[in-house]
Amino acid sequence: MLMENKESPSQNKFMIWLKRVGFWGFLFFLLKGIVWLILGYWVLK
């Protein structure tokens, strides 16, 4: 386990974060990002 942390600590931290947040958290941030992109496009249009 210690060797895995030394090989790819950022990837391991990302996987722990992803498991903690879960599917609904990922979906929330994805939709939030899409809404901001649409809003920015609409404002600059």
mmCIF file of the N, C-alpha and C atoms, coordinates in Angstrom:
data_MODEL
# 
_entry.id   MODEL 
# 
loop_
_atom_site.group_PDB 
_atom_site.id 
_atom_site.type_symbol 
_atom_site.label_atom_id 
_atom_site.label_alt_id 
_atom_site.label_comp_id 
_atom_site.label_asym_id 
_atom_site.label_entity_id 
_atom_site.label_seq_id 
_atom_site.pdbx_PDB_ins_code 
_atom_site.Cartn_x 
_atom_site.Cartn_y 
_atom_site.Cartn_z 
_atom_site.occupancy 
_atom_site.B_iso_or_equiv 
_atom_site.pdbx_formal_charge 
_atom_site.auth_seq_id 
_atom_site.auth_comp_id 
_atom_site.auth_asym_id 
_atom_site.auth_atom_id 
_atom_site.pdbx_PDB_model_num 
ATOM 1   N N  . MET A 1 1  ? 0.829   -1.201 0.000   1.00 0.00 ? 1  MET A N  1 
ATOM 2   C CA . MET A 1 1  ? 0.000   0.000  0.000   1.00 0.00 ? 1  MET A CA 1 
ATOM 3   C C  . MET A 1 1  ? 0.870   1.260  0.000   1.00 0.00 ? 1  MET A C  1 
ATOM 4   N N  . LEU A 1 2  ? 1.970   1.219  0.717   1.00 0.00 ? 2  LEU A N  1 
ATOM 5   C CA . LEU A 1 2  ? 2.848   2.379  0.727   1.00 0.00 ? 2  LEU A CA 1 
ATOM 6   C C  . LEU A 1 2  ? 3.476   2.601  -0.639  1.00 0.00 ? 2  LEU A C  1 
ATOM 7   N N  . MET A 1 3  ? 3.770   1.529  -1.347  1.00 0.00 ? 3  MET A N  1 
ATOM 8   C CA . MET A 1 3  ? 4.360   1.664  -2.675  1.00 0.00 ? 3  MET A CA 1 
ATOM 9   C C  . MET A 1 3  ? 3.380   2.304  -3.646  1.00 0.00 ? 3  MET A C  1 
ATOM 10  N N  . GLU A 1 4  ? 2.103   1.993  -3.515  1.00 0.00 ? 4  GLU A N  1 
ATOM 11  C CA . GLU A 1 4  ? 1.109   2.602  -4.399  1.00 0.00 ? 4  GLU A CA 1 
ATOM 12  C C  . GLU A 1 4  ? 1.058   4.113  -4.189  1.00 0.00 ? 4  GLU A C  1 
ATOM 13  N N  . ASN A 1 5  ? 1.151   4.545  -2.946  1.00 0.00 ? 5  ASN A N  1 
ATOM 14  C CA . ASN A 1 5  ? 1.112   5.979  -2.666  1.00 0.00 ? 5  ASN A CA 1 
ATOM 15  C C  . ASN A 1 5  ? 2.323   6.691  -3.262  1.00 0.00 ? 5  ASN A C  1 
ATOM 16  N N  . LYS A 1 6  ? 3.480   6.031  -3.263  1.00 0.00 ? 6  LYS A N  1 
ATOM 17  C CA . LYS A 1 6  ? 4.678   6.654  -3.823  1.00 0.00 ? 6  LYS A CA 1 
ATOM 18  C C  . LYS A 1 6  ? 4.628   6.680  -5.345  1.00 0.00 ? 6  LYS A C  1 
ATOM 19  N N  . GLU A 1 7  ? 3.983   5.692  -5.956  1.00 0.00 ? 7  GLU A N  1 
ATOM 20  C CA . GLU A 1 7  ? 3.943   5.645  -7.414  1.00 0.00 ? 7  GLU A CA 1 
ATOM 21  C C  . GLU A 1 7  ? 3.044   6.728  -7.998  1.00 0.00 ? 7  GLU A C  1 
ATOM 22  N N  . SER A 1 8  ? 1.853   6.862  -7.455  1.00 0.00 ? 8  SER A N  1 
ATOM 23  C CA . SER A 1 8  ? 0.912   7.836  -8.018  1.00 0.00 ? 8  SER A CA 1 
ATOM 24  C C  . SER A 1 8  ? 0.045   8.441  -6.909  1.00 0.00 ? 8  SER A C  1 
ATOM 25  N N  . PRO A 1 9  ? 0.631   9.330  -6.115  1.00 0.00 ? 9  PRO A N  1 
ATOM 26  C CA . PRO A 1 9  ? -0.154  9.903  -5.013  1.00 0.00 ? 9  PRO A CA 1 
ATOM 27  C C  . PRO A 1 9  ? -1.319  10.755 -5.487  1.00 0.00 ? 9  PRO A C  1 
ATOM 28  N N  . SER A 1 10 ? -1.154  11.468 -6.597  1.00 0.00 ? 10 SER A N  1 
ATOM 29  C CA . SER A 1 10 ? -2.244  12.318 -7.070  1.00 0.00 ? 10 SER A CA 1 
ATOM 30  C C  . SER A 1 10 ? -3.405  11.478 -7.585  1.00 0.00 ? 10 SER A C  1 
ATOM 31  N N  . GLN A 1 11 ? -3.107  10.385 -8.277  1.00 0.00 ? 11 GLN A N  1 
ATOM 32  C CA . GLN A 1 11 ? -4.168  9.516  -8.789  1.00 0.00 ? 11 GLN A CA 1 
ATOM 33  C C  . GLN A 1 11 ? -4.890  8.840  -7.629  1.00 0.00 ? 11 GLN A C  1 
ATOM 34  N N  . ASN A 1 12 ? -4.147  8.413  -6.608  1.00 0.00 ? 12 ASN A N  1 
ATOM 35  C CA . ASN A 1 12 ? -4.747  7.767  -5.455  1.00 0.00 ? 12 ASN A CA 1 
ATOM 36  C C  . ASN A 1 12 ? -5.651  8.738  -4.707  1.00 0.00 ? 12 ASN A C  1 
ATOM 37  N N  . LYS A 1 13 ? -5.197  9.971  -4.516  1.00 0.00 ? 13 LYS A N  1 
ATOM 38  C CA . LYS A 1 13 ? -6.019  10.985 -3.856  1.00 0.00 ? 13 LYS A CA 1 
ATOM 39  C C  . LYS A 1 13 ? -7.269  11.279 -4.671  1.00 0.00 ? 13 LYS A C  1 
ATOM 40  N N  . PHE A 1 14 ? -7.139  11.295 -5.986  1.00 0.00 ? 14 PHE A N  1 
ATOM 41  C CA . PHE A 1 14 ? -8.297  11.544 -6.842  1.00 0.00 ? 14 PHE A CA 1 
ATOM 42  C C  . PHE A 1 14 ? -9.316  10.424 -6.717  1.00 0.00 ? 14 PHE A C  1 
ATOM 43  N N  . MET A 1 15 ? -8.856  9.181  -6.669  1.00 0.00 ? 15 MET A N  1 
ATOM 44  C CA . MET A 1 15 ? -9.781  8.054  -6.549  1.00 0.00 ? 15 MET A CA 1 
ATOM 45  C C  . MET A 1 15 ? -10.491 8.077  -5.195  1.00 0.00 ? 15 MET A C  1 
ATOM 46  N N  . ILE A 1 16 ? -9.771  8.420  -4.130  1.00 0.00 ? 16 ILE A N  1 
ATOM 47  C CA . ILE A 1 16 ? -10.400 8.526  -2.810  1.00 0.00 ? 16 ILE A CA 1 
ATOM 48  C C  . ILE A 1 16 ? -11.438 9.641  -2.827  1.00 0.00 ? 16 ILE A C  1 
ATOM 49  N N  . TRP A 1 17 ? -11.105 10.767 -3.437  1.00 0.00 ? 17 TRP A N  1 
ATOM 50  C CA . TRP A 1 17 ? -12.048 11.884 -3.523  1.00 0.00 ? 17 TRP A CA 1 
ATOM 51  C C  . TRP A 1 17 ? -13.264 11.494 -4.338  1.00 0.00 ? 17 TRP A C  1 
ATOM 52  N N  . LEU A 1 18 ? -13.045 10.802 -5.449  1.00 0.00 ? 18 LEU A N  1 
ATOM 53  C CA . LEU A 1 18 ? -14.146 10.403 -6.322  1.00 0.00 ? 18 LEU A CA 1 
ATOM 54  C C  . LEU A 1 18 ? -15.075 9.430  -5.618  1.00 0.00 ? 18 LEU A C  1 
ATOM 55  N N  . LYS A 1 19 ? -14.521 8.498  -4.862  1.00 0.00 ? 19 LYS A N  1 
ATOM 56  C CA . LYS A 1 19 ? -15.361 7.562  -4.111  1.00 0.00 ? 19 LYS A CA 1 
ATOM 57  C C  . LYS A 1 19 ? -16.134 8.285  -3.017  1.00 0.00 ? 19 LYS A C  1 
ATOM 58  N N  . ARG A 1 20 ? -15.531 9.285  -2.396  1.00 0.00 ? 20 ARG A N  1 
ATOM 59  C CA . ARG A 1 20 ? -16.192 10.024 -1.328  1.00 0.00 ? 20 ARG A CA 1 
ATOM 60  C C  . ARG A 1 20 ? -17.341 10.860 -1.889  1.00 0.00 ? 20 ARG A C  1 
ATOM 61  N N  . VAL A 1 21 ? -17.092 11.539 -2.973  1.00 0.00 ? 21 VAL A N  1 
ATOM 62  C CA . VAL A 1 21 ? -18.119 12.393 -3.571  1.00 0.00 ? 21 VAL A CA 1 
ATOM 63  C C  . VAL A 1 21 ? -19.212 11.546 -4.201  1.00 0.00 ? 21 VAL A C  1 
ATOM 64  N N  . GLY A 1 22 ? -18.812 10.515 -4.898  1.00 0.00 ? 22 GLY A N  1 
ATOM 65  C CA . GLY A 1 22 ? -19.781 9.603  -5.480  1.00 0.00 ? 22 GLY A CA 1 
ATOM 66  C C  . GLY A 1 22 ? -20.349 10.094 -6.798  1.00 0.00 ? 22 GLY A C  1 
ATOM 67  N N  . PHE A 1 23 ? -21.259 9.301  -7.318  1.00 0.00 ? 23 PHE A N  1 
ATOM 68  C CA . PHE A 1 23 ? -21.838 9.561  -8.631  1.00 0.00 ? 23 PHE A CA 1 
ATOM 69  C C  . PHE A 1 23 ? -22.639 10.851 -8.645  1.00 0.00 ? 23 PHE A C  1 
ATOM 70  N N  . TRP A 1 24 ? -23.432 11.099 -7.605  1.00 0.00 ? 24 TRP A N  1 
ATOM 71  C CA . TRP A 1 24 ? -24.306 12.279 -7.604  1.00 0.00 ? 24 TRP A CA 1 
ATOM 72  C C  . TRP A 1 24 ? -23.507 13.568 -7.481  1.00 0.00 ? 24 TRP A C  1 
ATOM 73  N N  . GLY A 1 25 ? -22.431 13.532 -6.730  1.00 0.00 ? 25 GLY A N  1 
ATOM 74  C CA . GLY A 1 25 ? -21.565 14.699 -6.642  1.00 0.00 ? 25 GLY A CA 1 
ATOM 75  C C  . GLY A 1 25 ? -20.895 14.997 -7.970  1.00 0.00 ? 25 GLY A C  1 
ATOM 76  N N  . PHE A 1 26 ? -20.440 13.957 -8.644  1.00 0.00 ? 26 PHE A N  1 
ATOM 77  C CA . PHE A 1 26 ? -19.836 14.123 -9.969  1.00 0.00 ? 26 PHE A CA 1 
ATOM 78  C C  . PHE A 1 26 ? -20.849 14.695 -10.947 1.00 0.00 ? 26 PHE A C  1 
ATOM 79  N N  . LEU A 1 27 ? -22.074 14.155 -10.924 1.00 0.00 ? 27 LEU A N  1 
ATOM 80  C CA . LEU A 1 27 ? -23.123 14.629 -11.819 1.00 0.00 ? 27 LEU A CA 1 
ATOM 81  C C  . LEU A 1 27 ? -23.460 16.091 -11.529 1.00 0.00 ? 27 LEU A C  1 
ATOM 82  N N  . PHE A 1 28 ? -23.505 16.466 -10.245 1.00 0.00 ? 28 PHE A N  1 
ATOM 83  C CA . PHE A 1 28 ? -23.798 17.846 -9.868  1.00 0.00 ? 28 PHE A CA 1 
ATOM 84  C C  . PHE A 1 28 ? -22.757 18.801 -10.444 1.00 0.00 ? 28 PHE A C  1 
ATOM 85  N N  . PHE A 1 29 ? -21.478 18.487 -10.259 1.00 0.00 ? 29 PHE A N  1 
ATOM 86  C CA . PHE A 1 29 ? -20.434 19.381 -10.748 1.00 0.00 ? 29 PHE A CA 1 
ATOM 87  C C  . PHE A 1 29 ? -20.377 19.408 -12.270 1.00 0.00 ? 29 PHE A C  1 
ATOM 88  N N  . LEU A 1 30 ? -20.683 18.280 -12.912 1.00 0.00 ? 30 LEU A N  1 
ATOM 89  C CA . LEU A 1 30 ? -20.733 18.242 -14.369 1.00 0.00 ? 30 LEU A CA 1 
ATOM 90  C C  . LEU A 1 30 ? -21.835 19.157 -14.886 1.00 0.00 ? 30 LEU A C  1 
ATOM 91  N N  . LEU A 1 31 ? -23.025 19.036 -14.313 1.00 0.00 ? 31 LEU A N  1 
ATOM 92  C CA . LEU A 1 31 ? -24.140 19.879 -14.747 1.00 0.00 ? 31 LEU A CA 1 
ATOM 93  C C  . LEU A 1 31 ? -23.891 21.348 -14.419 1.00 0.00 ? 31 LEU A C  1 
ATOM 94  N N  . LYS A 1 32 ? -23.278 21.612 -13.276 1.00 0.00 ? 32 LYS A N  1 
ATOM 95  C CA . LYS A 1 32 ? -22.951 22.987 -12.903 1.00 0.00 ? 32 LYS A CA 1 
ATOM 96  C C  . LYS A 1 32 ? -21.992 23.603 -13.928 1.00 0.00 ? 32 LYS A C  1 
ATOM 97  N N  . GLY A 1 33 ? -20.995 22.845 -14.352 1.00 0.00 ? 33 GLY A N  1 
ATOM 98  C CA . GLY A 1 33 ? -20.058 23.331 -15.358 1.00 0.00 ? 33 GLY A CA 1 
ATOM 99  C C  . GLY A 1 33 ? -20.730 23.576 -16.694 1.00 0.00 ? 33 GLY A C  1 
ATOM 100 N N  . ILE A 1 34 ? -21.620 22.678 -17.087 1.00 0.00 ? 34 ILE A N  1 
ATOM 101 C CA . ILE A 1 34 ? -22.342 22.852 -18.352 1.00 0.00 ? 34 ILE A CA 1 
ATOM 102 C C  . ILE A 1 34 ? -23.222 24.090 -18.297 1.00 0.00 ? 34 ILE A C  1 
ATOM 103 N N  . VAL A 1 35 ? -23.897 24.305 -17.163 1.00 0.00 ? 35 VAL A N  1 
ATOM 104 C CA . VAL A 1 35 ? -24.755 25.493 -17.016 1.00 0.00 ? 35 VAL A CA 1 
ATOM 105 C C  . VAL A 1 35 ? -23.923 26.760 -17.132 1.00 0.00 ? 35 VAL A C  1 
ATOM 106 N N  . TRP A 1 36 ? -22.741 26.795 -16.509 1.00 0.00 ? 36 TRP A N  1 
ATOM 107 C CA . TRP A 1 36 ? -21.895 27.982 -16.600 1.00 0.00 ? 36 TRP A CA 1 
ATOM 108 C C  . TRP A 1 36 ? -21.415 28.217 -18.029 1.00 0.00 ? 36 TRP A C  1 
ATOM 109 N N  . LEU A 1 37 ? -21.112 27.142 -18.761 1.00 0.00 ? 37 LEU A N  1 
ATOM 110 C CA . LEU A 1 37 ? -20.696 27.304 -20.157 1.00 0.00 ? 37 LEU A CA 1 
ATOM 111 C C  . LEU A 1 37 ? -21.831 27.857 -21.006 1.00 0.00 ? 37 LEU A C  1 
ATOM 112 N N  . ILE A 1 38 ? -23.042 27.352 -20.798 1.00 0.00 ? 38 ILE A N  1 
ATOM 113 C CA . ILE A 1 38 ? -24.201 27.852 -21.547 1.00 0.00 ? 38 ILE A CA 1 
ATOM 114 C C  . ILE A 1 38 ? -24.475 29.308 -21.185 1.00 0.00 ? 38 ILE A C  1 
ATOM 115 N N  . LEU A 1 39 ? -24.393 29.628 -19.903 1.00 0.00 ? 39 LEU A N  1 
ATOM 116 C CA . LEU A 1 39 ? -24.623 31.005 -19.455 1.00 0.00 ? 39 LEU A CA 1 
ATOM 117 C C  . LEU A 1 39 ? -23.583 31.953 -20.058 1.00 0.00 ? 39 LEU A C  1 
ATOM 118 N N  . GLY A 1 40 ? -22.324 31.544 -20.062 1.00 0.00 ? 40 GLY A N  1 
ATOM 119 C CA . GLY A 1 40 ? -21.273 32.367 -20.660 1.00 0.00 ? 40 GLY A CA 1 
ATOM 120 C C  . GLY A 1 40 ? -21.475 32.557 -22.148 1.00 0.00 ? 40 GLY A C  1 
ATOM 121 N N  . TYR A 1 41 ? -21.878 31.512 -22.837 1.00 0.00 ? 41 TYR A N  1 
ATOM 122 C CA . TYR A 1 41 ? -22.159 31.615 -24.270 1.00 0.00 ? 41 TYR A CA 1 
ATOM 123 C C  . TYR A 1 41 ? -23.314 32.571 -24.524 1.00 0.00 ? 41 TYR A C  1 
ATOM 124 N N  . TRP A 1 42 ? -24.362 32.472 -23.707 1.00 0.00 ? 42 TRP A N  1 
ATOM 125 C CA . TRP A 1 42 ? -25.548 33.309 -23.871 1.00 0.00 ? 42 TRP A CA 1 
ATOM 126 C C  . TRP A 1 42 ? -25.216 34.784 -23.618 1.00 0.00 ? 42 TRP A C  1 
ATOM 127 N N  . VAL A 1 43 ? -24.374 35.057 -22.617 1.00 0.00 ? 43 VAL A N  1 
ATOM 128 C CA . VAL A 1 43 ? -24.002 36.438 -22.295 1.00 0.00 ? 43 VAL A CA 1 
ATOM 129 C C  . VAL A 1 43 ? -23.146 37.038 -23.412 1.00 0.00 ? 43 VAL A C  1 
ATOM 130 N N  . LEU A 1 44 ? -22.219 36.271 -23.959 1.00 0.00 ? 44 LEU A N  1 
ATOM 131 C CA . LEU A 1 44 ? -21.326 36.790 -24.996 1.00 0.00 ? 44 LEU A CA 1 
ATOM 132 C C  . LEU A 1 44 ? -21.956 36.799 -26.386 1.00 0.00 ? 44 LEU A C  1 
ATOM 133 N N  . LYS A 1 45 ? -23.090 36.180 -26.527 1.00 0.00 ? 45 LYS A N  1 
ATOM 134 C CA . LYS A 1 45 ? -23.757 36.076 -27.824 1.00 0.00 ? 45 LYS A CA 1 
ATOM 135 C C  . LYS A 1 45 ? -24.306 37.364 -28.289 1.00 0.00 ? 45 LYS A C  1 
# 
